[in-house]
């Protein structure tokens, strides 16, 4: 499986392989995914706007359907079936309505080494006129030290509607990672610049980012809906985890202290000043 889409850590290679495997009735281990090599893979406009599963996944779905139809035609010849569409692909085999079957290996060998030779391949590209948005709800639980202004985020919960999650584990991980990135943006990451515009905190330590052992408790709920324009009902999930953390932490501070802070990040100095300013 040659794909142009680049896996930036989102699990795209796995998800695209899953889509093809589902269409062809084989295991994910049977799909060898090669991506992002301009010497051998198709052109792709880039991984952005949460588009990989929705756009590239649809292209993978369509290409796999082409292969599926051609596999069924070849299986129909081997099984002496007049109507190829009645053949079902599952478990790495092609089944006739009467229960007879032939393996994918035999179909491949027959297609390449008989008088009626053909290379079973499928190619597809997809550009969607639709852009269905994901939806999410965010909750943050915090503790505020009113003597120092230090805010400690103890728990983050996010419920996300990303359609049908092709891979729920990697989708949940995507949401957890997005919440962590957003938490740094909301809580502690801030450029310090001198009068000439040079960054003063240009190294880890002075520029504070969350470590893994500092992460608050996180809970992710994937609320399944069916998106008709996406592959197997899927839609975006990559970027929406960034959206809700800062507002949730801001409102939690308001709930705890009665002060509304509209400037990020919520550093101890900023929170202390807000609490103690009449």
Secondary structure, DSSP 4 states (H G I P E B T S, - for coil): -EE----SSS-HHHHHHHHHHHHHT--GGG---EES-TTTS-----S-TT-IIIIIHHHHHHHHHHHHHHHHHHHHHHHT-S-GGG-EEETTEEE-TTS-EEEHHHHHHHHHHSSS------------S--PPPEEEEEEEEEE-TTT--EEEEEEEEEEE-BS-TTHHHHHHHHHHHHHHHHHHHHT----B-TTS-BS--SBTTB----GGGPPEEEEEE-----TTSGGGB---TTGGGTSHHHHHHHHHHHHHS----SSS--HHHHHHHHH--
